Amino acid sequence: MSVTSGKTRPSLTQEILSHLGLANKTAAWGTLGTLRTFLSFSVDKDVQRLLRAIAGQGVDCSAIMGVLTNRTREQRQLICRAFQERTQQDLLKSLQAALSGNLERIVIALLQSAAQFDAQELRTALKNSGPAEDVALEILATRSASHLQECLMVYKQSKSGRRRERGWQGSPPSLALPTDFQVEAEEDIKSETSDILQELLLALAKGVRDRYSGIIDYNLVEQDVQALKQAEAPSTEGTWVLIFTQRNLEHLIRASVIKNTPLYFADKLHQALQVDKLPCQELEE
C-alpha cells in the first residue's frame, strides 16, 4: 500500500464506495444487492445532473456515480443518447476528460453496452494467458445465445475497424456490421489457445446451446450423467464438451455439471472484495 505525504492511499474499493453515498441511503427489503430499473427515471434530469457534475469548478464524482450506478444498463444507454442530442457531445468522452484512474475505468465499463463490454473483455482475455482464460470461459459459457451473437458481432466489427484505420488519415469511414460474425473470434481462439480449452471455447462460440423450454427431460439428464461417468478416461473430453456446450443451463444444473450462475458471480464478487487490491475487472463485471 503506497503512502504519500503521510496519508494512506485508499484502496479501489474504498475509492468507489466513497462516491456512492450508500451509507446515507436506506434500502427496502428485497432490493438489497440488486440493480433494478430506476422507477423515477427521468433522462432529462439525469443529463442535467451529469452536466452540472462536470461543468463546475470541480468534478462532482459522487453525483456522477450516483446517477450511473443507480440506473440499469438500458437506462444508461438512453442517457448517452439524450446527452449527445442535447449537447452535441459524447458523454463517455466528456466523462473521460473529467475523470481519471479507477473511476474512469469504471465509468467506461458502465457506459458501454453489454455486448461492447463483453467483446472487449473477451478479446483481452484471449490475448492474455493464465487467469484471464477464466474470463473467456465465463463470457462464452454464461451468456444467452442472442447476447453471445451480438457480442461476437461487436468483436469482429472492432477488429475490422482497427485494421481499416491503419490505412486512413483522420477519421476512418463508417463500418457496416459484418454478417459472418463468428470468424474473427474463432481465429483468435485458434491462435491463442490449444488442446481441450480451444475445443471448448470454439464449441461455446458457435452458440448452439439448447433453449430451455420450461420442461426438464430427466431421462436425458440421467443419460448424460452416465455418459459423463464413463468419460473419465483419457481422450474422452469430447463427451464433456458436447454435453457442456449443447445442453441448456437448467439441464446442466440437474446433471450436476454446473453451479447456479448467480451464486457463481456472488462468490466471485465476495472473493474479490476480500483482497487488499480489488481487481477492476471483477468489479466492472
KAWOPE-V959413 format. One record per residue. N is the residue number from 0. PHI is phi as a letter, one per 20 degrees, with the letter a starting at -180 (none if undefined). NEAR is the number of other C-alpha atoms within 12 Angstrom. D_FIRST is the distance of its C-alpha to the first C-alpha in Angstrom with 1 decimal. Layout:
n->N phi->PHI near->NEAR d_first->D_FIRST
n->N phi->PHI near->NEAR d_first->D_FIRST
This chain:
n->0 phi->none near->11 d_first->0.0
n->1 phi->e near->12 d_first->3.8
n->2 phi->c near->10 d_first->6.7
n->3 phi->c near->9 d_first->10.1
n->4 phi->l near->7 d_first->13.4
n->5 phi->m near->7 d_first->12.2
n->6 phi->d near->9 d_first->10.8
n->7 phi->f near->12 d_first->7.6
n->8 phi->f near->16 d_first->7.1
n->9 phi->f near->19 d_first->8.7
n->10 phi->f near->23 d_first->8.3
n->11 phi->g near->29 d_first->11.4
n->12 phi->g near->27 d_first->13.4
n->13 phi->f near->20 d_first->13.1
n->14 phi->f near->24 d_first->13.8
n->15 phi->f near->29 d_first->16.8
n->16 phi->f near->24 d_first->18.2
n->17 phi->f near->20 d_first->18.2
n->18 phi->e near->24 d_first->20.7
n->19 phi->e near->24 d_first->22.9
n->20 phi->m near->21 d_first->24.3
n->21 phi->f near->19 d_first->24.9
n->22 phi->f near->10 d_first->25.2
n->23 phi->e near->11 d_first->28.1
n->24 phi->d near->11 d_first->30.0
n->25 phi->d near->10 d_first->32.3
n->26 phi->c near->13 d_first->33.0
n->27 phi->f near->9 d_first->36.3
n->28 phi->g near->8 d_first->36.5
n->29 phi->o near->9 d_first->36.7
n->30 phi->d near->12 d_first->34.4
n->31 phi->f near->12 d_first->31.1
n->32 phi->m near->15 d_first->28.6
n->33 phi->c near->17 d_first->31.2
n->34 phi->e near->18 d_first->31.5
n->35 phi->d near->18 d_first->35.1
n->36 phi->g near->17 d_first->37.4
n->37 phi->f near->22 d_first->37.0
n->38 phi->f near->12 d_first->40.5
n->39 phi->e near->14 d_first->40.6
n->40 phi->f near->21 d_first->39.5
n->41 phi->c near->19 d_first->40.9
n->42 phi->f near->28 d_first->39.9
n->43 phi->f near->22 d_first->41.4
n->44 phi->f near->16 d_first->39.4
n->45 phi->f near->32 d_first->36.1
n->46 phi->f near->34 d_first->36.9
n->47 phi->f near->22 d_first->37.6
n->48 phi->f near->26 d_first->34.5
n->49 phi->f near->34 d_first->32.3
n->50 phi->f near->31 d_first->34.4
n->51 phi->f near->21 d_first->33.9
n->52 phi->f near->25 d_first->30.1
n->53 phi->d near->27 d_first->29.9
n->54 phi->e near->19 d_first->33.0
n->55 phi->e near->13 d_first->32.2
n->56 phi->f near->9 d_first->30.6
n->57 phi->c near->13 d_first->27.1
n->58 phi->f near->25 d_first->25.9
n->59 phi->e near->24 d_first->26.1
n->60 phi->f near->36 d_first->23.3
n->61 phi->f near->27 d_first->24.2
n->62 phi->f near->25 d_first->27.8
n->63 phi->f near->40 d_first->26.9
n->64 phi->f near->35 d_first->24.8
n->65 phi->f near->26 d_first->27.4
n->66 phi->f near->35 d_first->30.1
n->67 phi->f near->40 d_first->28.6
n->68 phi->e near->34 d_first->27.0
n->69 phi->d near->29 d_first->30.2
n->70 phi->c near->28 d_first->32.6
n->71 phi->f near->24 d_first->33.5
n->72 phi->f near->27 d_first->33.2
n->73 phi->f near->24 d_first->36.9
n->74 phi->f near->31 d_first->36.7
n->75 phi->f near->36 d_first->33.9
n->76 phi->f near->27 d_first->36.2
n->77 phi->f near->25 d_first->38.9
n->78 phi->f near->35 d_first->36.8
n->79 phi->g near->34 d_first->36.0
n->80 phi->f near->23 d_first->39.8
n->81 phi->f near->25 d_first->40.8
n->82 phi->f near->28 d_first->38.3
n->83 phi->f near->21 d_first->39.8
n->84 phi->f near->16 d_first->43.3
n->85 phi->e near->17 d_first->42.9
n->86 phi->d near->18 d_first->40.9
n->87 phi->m near->13 d_first->41.7
n->88 phi->c near->18 d_first->38.0
n->89 phi->e near->22 d_first->35.5
n->90 phi->f near->35 d_first->33.1
n->91 phi->f near->31 d_first->30.3
n->92 phi->f near->20 d_first->30.7
n->93 phi->f near->27 d_first->30.9
n->94 phi->f near->34 d_first->27.6
n->95 phi->f near->24 d_first->25.9
n->96 phi->f near->19 d_first->27.1
n->97 phi->e near->26 d_first->25.7
n->98 phi->d near->25 d_first->22.3
n->99 phi->b near->17 d_first->19.4
n->100 phi->m near->17 d_first->16.2
n->101 phi->f near->27 d_first->15.6
n->102 phi->f near->36 d_first->18.5
n->103 phi->f near->27 d_first->20.8
n->104 phi->f near->25 d_first->20.3
n->105 phi->f near->34 d_first->21.0
n->106 phi->f near->35 d_first->24.0
n->107 phi->g near->32 d_first->25.4
n->108 phi->f near->32 d_first->25.3
n->109 phi->f near->37 d_first->26.9
n->110 phi->e near->37 d_first->29.7
n->111 phi->f near->32 d_first->30.7
n->112 phi->f near->25 d_first->33.6
n->113 phi->g near->31 d_first->32.9
n->114 phi->f near->33 d_first->34.7
n->115 phi->f near->29 d_first->32.8
n->116 phi->f near->32 d_first->29.4
n->117 phi->f near->35 d_first->30.6
n->118 phi->f near->36 d_first->32.3
n->119 phi->f near->32 d_first->29.2
n->120 phi->f near->34 d_first->27.1
n->121 phi->f near->39 d_first->30.0
n->122 phi->f near->34 d_first->30.3
n->123 phi->f near->26 d_first->26.6
n->124 phi->f near->29 d_first->26.9
n->125 phi->f near->35 d_first->30.1
n->126 phi->e near->23 d_first->28.7
n->127 phi->c near->20 d_first->25.8
n->128 phi->e near->18 d_first->26.4
n->129 phi->n near->15 d_first->24.8
n->130 phi->g near->16 d_first->23.2
n->131 phi->f near->23 d_first->24.2
n->132 phi->f near->27 d_first->27.7
n->133 phi->f near->24 d_first->27.1
n->134 phi->f near->31 d_first->26.7
n->135 phi->f near->38 d_first->30.1
n->136 phi->f near->31 d_first->31.7
n->137 phi->f near->29 d_first->30.3
n->138 phi->f near->37 d_first->31.7
n->139 phi->f near->42 d_first->35.1
n->140 phi->e near->34 d_first->35.7
n->141 phi->d near->32 d_first->34.8
n->142 phi->e near->30 d_first->36.2
n->143 phi->f near->27 d_first->39.8
n->144 phi->f near->27 d_first->42.4
n->145 phi->f near->20 d_first->42.8
n->146 phi->f near->24 d_first->39.1
n->147 phi->f near->34 d_first->38.7
n->148 phi->f near->32 d_first->41.7
n->149 phi->f near->30 d_first->40.2
n->150 phi->f near->35 d_first->36.8
n->151 phi->f near->43 d_first->38.6
n->152 phi->f near->31 d_first->40.8
n->153 phi->f near->37 d_first->37.8
n->154 phi->g near->37 d_first->36.3
n->155 phi->f near->34 d_first->39.4
n->156 phi->f near->30 d_first->40.0
n->157 phi->f near->28 d_first->36.6
n->158 phi->f near->26 d_first->37.2
n->159 phi->f near->25 d_first->40.8
n->160 phi->f near->22 d_first->39.6
n->161 phi->f near->17 d_first->37.3
n->162 phi->f near->15 d_first->40.2
n->163 phi->f near->18 d_first->42.7
n->164 phi->f near->17 d_first->40.5
n->165 phi->f near->14 d_first->40.6
n->166 phi->e near->13 d_first->44.3
n->167 phi->c near->13 d_first->44.2
n->168 phi->e near->9 d_first->43.7
n->169 phi->n near->9 d_first->42.3
n->170 phi->f near->13 d_first->41.9
n->171 phi->f near->15 d_first->42.7
n->172 phi->f near->16 d_first->45.6
n->173 phi->f near->13 d_first->45.1
n->174 phi->d near->18 d_first->44.6
n->175 phi->e near->15 d_first->46.8
n->176 phi->f near->18 d_first->45.4
n->177 phi->f near->21 d_first->46.1
n->178 phi->e near->15 d_first->48.4
n->179 phi->e near->19 d_first->47.4
n->180 phi->f near->28 d_first->43.8
n->181 phi->f near->28 d_first->43.0
n->182 phi->g near->24 d_first->43.7
n->183 phi->f near->29 d_first->40.5
n->184 phi->f near->42 d_first->38.2
n->185 phi->f near->30 d_first->40.5
n->186 phi->f near->23 d_first->40.4
n->187 phi->f near->28 d_first->36.6
n->188 phi->f near->35 d_first->36.7
n->189 phi->f near->23 d_first->39.4
n->190 phi->e near->17 d_first->37.6
n->191 phi->d near->27 d_first->34.1
n->192 phi->c near->27 d_first->34.9
n->193 phi->b near->17 d_first->37.5
n->194 phi->l near->17 d_first->39.5
n->195 phi->f near->21 d_first->39.2
n->196 phi->f near->26 d_first->36.0
n->197 phi->f near->27 d_first->38.0
n->198 phi->f near->26 d_first->41.0
n->199 phi->f near->33 d_first->39.1
n->200 phi->f near->38 d_first->37.4
n->201 phi->f near->33 d_first->40.7
n->202 phi->f near->30 d_first->42.5
n->203 phi->f near->38 d_first->40.0
n->204 phi->f near->43 d_first->40.1
n->205 phi->f near->28 d_first->43.8
n->206 phi->m near->32 d_first->43.3
n->207 phi->d near->24 d_first->46.4
n->208 phi->f near->29 d_first->45.1
n->209 phi->g near->23 d_first->47.8
n->210 phi->e near->19 d_first->47.6
n->211 phi->f near->18 d_first->47.7
n->212 phi->e near->12 d_first->51.1
n->213 phi->n near->11 d_first->50.6
n->214 phi->c near->14 d_first->52.6
n->215 phi->e near->21 d_first->51.2
n->216 phi->e near->19 d_first->53.5
n->217 phi->f near->16 d_first->53.1
n->218 phi->f near->14 d_first->55.5
n->219 phi->f near->19 d_first->53.3
n->220 phi->g near->25 d_first->50.2
n->221 phi->f near->18 d_first->52.1
n->222 phi->f near->18 d_first->53.2
n->223 phi->f near->29 d_first->49.6
n->224 phi->g near->25 d_first->48.4
n->225 phi->f near->18 d_first->51.2
n->226 phi->f near->23 d_first->50.6
n->227 phi->f near->25 d_first->46.9
n->228 phi->f near->18 d_first->47.9
n->229 phi->e near->17 d_first->50.2
n->230 phi->e near->19 d_first->47.6
n->231 phi->e near->15 d_first->45.6
n->232 phi->e near->13 d_first->47.3
n->233 phi->g near->11 d_first->46.1
n->234 phi->m near->13 d_first->47.1
n->235 phi->d near->17 d_first->47.3
n->236 phi->f near->23 d_first->44.0
n->237 phi->g near->25 d_first->46.2
n->238 phi->f near->27 d_first->47.2
n->239 phi->f near->32 d_first->43.7
n->240 phi->f near->29 d_first->42.9
n->241 phi->f near->28 d_first->46.2
n->242 phi->f near->35 d_first->45.7
n->243 phi->f near->37 d_first->42.0
n->244 phi->e near->35 d_first->42.5
n->245 phi->d near->28 d_first->45.9
n->246 phi->e near->33 d_first->45.9
n->247 phi->f near->34 d_first->44.6
n->248 phi->f near->31 d_first->41.6
n->249 phi->f near->28 d_first->43.7
n->250 phi->f near->34 d_first->45.8
n->251 phi->f near->34 d_first->42.8
n->252 phi->f near->22 d_first->41.5
n->253 phi->f near->24 d_first->45.0
n->254 phi->e near->29 d_first->45.0
n->255 phi->m near->20 d_first->41.6
n->256 phi->e near->24 d_first->40.2
n->257 phi->c near->24 d_first->37.3
n->258 phi->e near->19 d_first->35.4
n->259 phi->g near->18 d_first->35.5
n->260 phi->f near->20 d_first->33.6
n->261 phi->g near->14 d_first->32.1
n->262 phi->f near->12 d_first->30.9
n->263 phi->g near->15 d_first->29.3
n->264 phi->f near->21 d_first->27.2
n->265 phi->f near->19 d_first->26.4
n->266 phi->f near->16 d_first->25.2
n->267 phi->f near->24 d_first->23.0
n->268 phi->f near->23 d_first->21.4
n->269 phi->f near->15 d_first->21.0
n->270 phi->f near->17 d_first->19.3
n->271 phi->f near->22 d_first->16.9
n->272 phi->f near->21 d_first->16.0
n->273 phi->e near->15 d_first->15.2
n->274 phi->e near->15 d_first->12.2
n->275 phi->f near->16 d_first->8.6
n->276 phi->d near->22 d_first->8.8
n->277 phi->f near->24 d_first->12.3
n->278 phi->f near->23 d_first->14.5
n->279 phi->g near->26 d_first->16.4
n->280 phi->f near->29 d_first->19.5
n->281 phi->f near->29 d_first->19.7
n->282 phi->f near->28 d_first->19.5
n->283 phi->f near->30 d_first->22.0
n->284 phi->f near->25 d_first->24.5
